[in-house]
Every structure is written in structure tokens, then in C-alpha cells.
Amino acid sequence: MQASRIKALRDFNNRAFAAWTRWESRIKSRQSLSISLQHRLVRPRMATMEETPSVSLQHRPVSANAAIKEETPCVSLQHRPVATKEGKTGKLSFQLKTPKGTRDWAGVDMILRESIFKAIVDVFKRHGGTPLDTPVFELKEILSGKYGEDARLIYDLADQGGEICALRYDLTVPFARWLAMNPSIQHIKRYQIAKVYRRDQPEIAKGRMREFFQCDFDLAGTYDPMIPDAEILCIIVEVFEALGLSDDITIKINHRKILDGLFTVAGVPADKIRTISSAVDKLDKLPWAQVKMEMEEKGLTSEVADKIGEYVKLNGGREILDILKSDLQLCANEDVNKGLDDIDLLFRYLDALEVTDKISFDLSLARGLDYYSSLIFEVVTPFSTAAGSHGPQGKSHSKPKPAVDNDEDRSDDPSLGMGSIAAGGRYDNLVNMFSKKRQIPCVGVSFGVDRIFTIMKTRLDEEQKQGNSTVRPSEVDVYIMAFGGKTFNGLLLERMSVANQLWKAGVKAEFAAKVKPKLPQQFKSAESGGIPLAVILGEDELAAGNVRLKALGLPEGHPEKEGLLIAREDLVSEVKKLLQRA
């Protein structure tokens, strides 16, 4: 019987191997791909008495799978370890890492980022915001022609069945596309929190990423001039107050009509206004001499560039309005006059909202995106500049880093700053670009969460060094422990019951997933997570209907160092009291 089985299996193996050979010959003749073969058929679960060949397949096309299925129905294809260049097996042939400009998020970083999201969303909801979500990729034609020179940073996707798509560059253009597709929407306060993608030069330590979150709030609809704009600026201030960063921010504002009119008066040709705006927008990163050189390379004379320089170096408060209004040549331009009227009205509304002290009227602010039509703004901090950006990292450099390609992380380059941490403006014509019969004015702001995170994480690290950290590694509030003598069985069921009691009351709690955990290990788990409270179960206490509630981390000599013995039925109320005190 055993001999017949072996013979039958050997016949099957021969037929399978012949089929495999025919398939290999067919694939090679078509030169479709390279196939690696190791001649060893995989034995069935009932092993034969002798060694049989096996087959290893790498990079299988769909047609190849079909051929194998048809001709060798019982052949098992196993993935072998890919050989490295040295020919050794068992090692990866590639570097295990995240793509450039991206990172993983875990632990305290995730908790901190979630707290940033919550603070921002609370402000958005307070102002009547409603959430929206859109696809992570859009048709390429939706994104084209909206971002000026930055369009080169868009991530294009391969043709996936007849549609040319790209990863979204921001959340504003998808929002405008959504408005164009939904003509019944005439007014909306919308917010969205989602990832966007830009093939920019990464500086991960400074919060400049290729994959990053944006938090957007936009007001869409026809309203009286500058009222929605003033509310958006008020929202910016409230968000940074909620994050504890309001003392560090400055909101730089400008007006596209003022800027365009200024360029016209200075002698910039109409077809060069957008490209010159992009050059001016670099004044926060480059000295005037380099910006002027770029203008001349784009076709301006030195005299015209110097004329622009006289204006774009102006920044301050209302006094800038007075300076511009006293310039008769400038005020002869209709666009300039309209822009100055808007800014004057805006300052009056900002006074009523008590946020004027955060505003800087800065004529160097240009915002390179093509869709902005009037008011533009961005939020900066001391870390936005090259001089301040390496401070949070605790590094300093005496020499600039040599120029590199766009793929290298330049976190340590002292010539680069973090940039703005929020920005936005008014875009009255963007929806109309998607639907010629649809005209809906919009104004909005986008918060750069990753850059905000970088600033807050730096502060958190400093607080931890001083022992004043307010962010815990775990959000759990209660750790349930047990201890006992020689007859101690771990009290697992009792720990589960107490945990269930707390969970049902909405209390965040956990316990060791072991039958008989040791008490020191339980304390160590609670302390490593920064958990503030412990419920300690003992056999005698439980028999009397009691548990011990203990605040962790109290100094020696504290009257509550040993905890309080309380009735089991009072546990939830006592835990909530202690959490409110914490």
C-alpha cells in the first residue's frame, strides 16, 4: 500500500514538473518577466520516503497564475526570502523605512497631536462649522492651474483605468470642486481635517513634510464685505489661545488688489504679475538682494525691482494704511484704492473682535497660490524664520548647509525656517473655475498641524525635563492591581469585574493581562503610562466588600500616600472625585 502511494505521488510530481516546464518555456519565449525557479516540488502533508523537487515563484503575473492553476492544480507556490546583493538569504533586499518626508506616529506624539485636533475642532464648532470629507486623490484636471509655480509639487498617480489622478495638494481646491458639484449649497461654514501631499523638500524636524495634516475652516457664500474675513482671523486667534500659543503668533495680512496695483504702478507687465508675486513671497526666507535678482531674471529692470522694494519692505499696523493713502501715484490705481478700503474696514471689525493686536499689515506677503483674489494672510512665530527655527531643536550652525536635491531632509540646515503655521485668504472665483454658472465667494484658513505639533512637542520636552509635563504616555486614568499571600490566585476575575464597573461608568481603566501578576510589575506598568490612580484589590478587603483607591506618584509623608479604603459600590464616585482634583 505504501509503495503504491509513493509511486502515485512520484507520477503526479513528474506530471506537475512537466507542466511547470512547459509554462516556463512559454513565459520565457514571451520575455514578459524574469522567473526564478528552484527545482524542488513541495511534498504533501503525508511525506514521501524520498526527497522531491520544490518550486519557488517570484513576481507572478496574473496569466502565469492562471497557467499554473490549469496545468498543475496541486502545486504549492512558496515565497522564498529574497537574496541580497551578497547572495545571502533571509535578509531584506531593501532598507526598511518610511518614504522620505513621512513619519510614523505613536505614543505621546499621537496623544499630543490628537489634543491639537480637539482644540482646533472645538473652536471650529463654536463658530458653527460643519465637517466635510473629500477623496485623498482628485482628477488631475481639477488640480491643474490652481497653484502657480507650486504645481510642480503635486504627486501624480499612474493611469488607473482611464482616469488621470493626483494626490490632493490642499483641501481648498477639493472644497471648491464640491461646492461646484452641489449647487443647492449657497452658504456654509465648513471644516475639514485631512492629510495632503506635496513633493516638497522635507524638513521633518521642523514640521515640513511631504505627507501632512491640514485643518481647514472656510466660509462660503455672499455676505457683506470683510465680515467673514474678520471672523476667520478671530478663529485663528482663538485656536492659538486654545493651544497656549497666542503670545507667540503674528498674523500677517495683505490684499491681492493692493499688491497687484502696486506692481502695476511700479511698472510690472500684466503677464508677469503672478510670477513677480511668487518672488516677493520669498522675502520671509531670502534677503532682498536675492529676491531682486530673481525679479531681474524674470524680466524686470533694476529700477522697477527697486520701486517694488520701497513698498514691500513696509509692515506694521494702521499706520501703513496712512502711508499708502498719502501716496498719490499709488492711490490713482483703482485696485489699490479698493484694497485699501477693504483693509480699513477690516481693521474696524478686528477692533470689535479684540484681535487687532495680533495683526501686522505686511506688503511683502504675496501667497503664491493663483486662486486668491483679495485678502491674504499667514500666521508666523519666532520659529518661522531661519534664525529661530534651529533654536527648538537645540542645534546651531555657523555655516549654511550646501545645496542639495529636493529629496534630502534639510532639518539641520540653518538657512531654512519652519515657515508659517497657518495661512489662507479669500478666493471668490475658484468655484467659478469648475462651473461657469456657479459663483460663490469663499474665505478660509488652513492650520499646519505638523508644524504646530513641532512647536508644542519642543515645549513638552522641556516640561518633561523639568518634571512639569501635562501630557501622559497613556490616557488611562485607573490601573487595577491585585496582591496577596501564598494562596494568592491573582484575582483575575475580580480585576475584570472592577474594570467592567469602571468602563460602564465611562472611566478609562486597564489591568494586567496575566493570571497572577506580580505587584511591582503592576506598579511599573501604571507608572510608565503616567496613570494617576490605582485600585488595589486584596483578598481580605474584597471579602469585606472594600477596595483600596490610591493616587500614584505622591511624595513620601503625604497623608494619602497609602490610599483610601472605600466600599466597592462607592468606587466610581470616588474615582471621579479624584480625577476632577487632578
C-alpha positions, 0 to 999 in steps of 0.5 A: 500500500505504501509503495503504491502511494509513493509511486502515485505521488512520484507520477503526479510530481513528474506530471506537475514538473512537466507542466511547470516546464512547459509554462516556463518555456512559454513565459520565457519565449514571451520575455514578459518577466524574469522567473526564478525557479528552484527545482524542488516540488513541495511534498504533501502533508503525508511525506514521501520516503524520498526527497522531491523537487520544490518550486519557488515563484517570484513576481507572478503575473496574473496569466502565469497564475492562471497557467499554473492553476490549469496545468498543475492544480496541486502545486504549492507556490512558496515565497522564498526570502529574497537574496541580497546583493551578497547572495545571502538569504533571509535578509531584506533586499531593501532598507526598511523605512518610511518614504522620505518626508513621512513619519510614523506616529505613536505614543505621546506624539499621537496623544499630543497631536490628537489634543491639537485636533480637539482644540482646533475642532472645538473652536471650529464648532463654536463658530458653527462649522460643519465637517466635510470629507473629500477623496485623498486623490482628485482628477488631475484636471481639477488640480491643474492651474490652481497653484502657480509655480507650486504645481510642480509639487503635486504627486501624480498617480499612474493611469488607473483605468482611464482616469488621470489622478493626483494626490490632493495638494490642499483641501481648498481646491477639493472644497471648491470642486464640491461646492461646484458639484452641489449647487443647492449649497449657497452658504456654509461654514465648513471644516475639514481635517485631512492629510495632503501631499506635496513633493516638497523638500522635507524638513521633518524636524521642523514640521515640513513634510511631504505627507501632512495634516491640514485643518481647514475652516472656510466660509462660503457664500455672499455676505457683506464685505470683510465680515467673514474675513474678520471672523476667520482671523478671530478663529485663528486667534482663538485656536492659538489661545486654545493651544497656549500659543497666542503670545507667540503668533503674528498674523500677517495680512495683505490684499491681492488688489493692493499688491497687484496695483502696486506692481502695476504702478511700479511698472510690472507687465500684466503677464508677469504679475503672478510670477513677480508675486511668487518672488516677493513671497520669498522675502520671509526666507531670502534677503532682498538682494536675492529676491531682486535678482530673481525679479531681474531674471524674470524680466524686470529692470533694476529700477522697477525691482527697486520701486517694488522694494520701497513698498514691500519692505513696509509692515506694521499696523494702521499706520501703513494704511496712512502711508499708502493713502498719502501716496498719490501715484499709488492711490490713482490705481483703482485696485489699490484704492479698493484694497485699501478700503477693504483693509480699513474696514477690516481693521474696524471689525478686528477692533470689535473682535479684540484681535487687532493686536495680533495683526501686522499689515505686511506688503511683502506677503504675496501667497503664491497660490493663483486662486486668491483674489483679495485678502491674504494672510499667514500666521508666523512665530519666532520659529518661522524664520531661519534664525529661530527655527534651529533654536527648538531643536537645540542645534546651531550652525555657523555655516549654511548647509550646501545645496542639495536635491529636493529629496534630502531632509534639510532639518539641520540646515540653518538657512531654512525656517519652519515657515508659517503655521497657518495661512489662507485668504479669500478666493471668490472665483475658484468655484467659478473655475469648475462651473461657469454658472456657479459663483460663490465667494469663499474665505478660509484658513488652513492650520499646519498641524505638523508644524504646530505639533513641532512647536508644542512637542519642543515645549513638552520636552522641556516640561518633561525635563523639568518634571512639569509635563501635562501630557501622559504616555497613556490616557488611562486614568485607573490601573487595577492591581491585585496582591496577596499571600501564598494562596494568592490566585491573582484575582483575575476575575475580580480585576475584570469585574472592577474594570467592567464597573469602571468602563460602564461608568465611562472611566478609562481603566486597564489591568494586567493581562496575566493570571497572577501578576506580580505587584511591582510589575503592576506598579511599573506598568501604571507608572510608565503610562503616567496613570494617576490612580490605582485600585488595589484589590486584596483578598481580605478587603474584597471579602469585606466588600472594600477596595483600596483607591490610591493616587500614584506618584505622591511624595513620601509623608503625604497623608494619602500616600497609602490610599483610601479604603472605600466600599466597592459600590462607592468606587466610581464616585470616588474615582471621579472625585479624584480625577476632577482634583487632578 
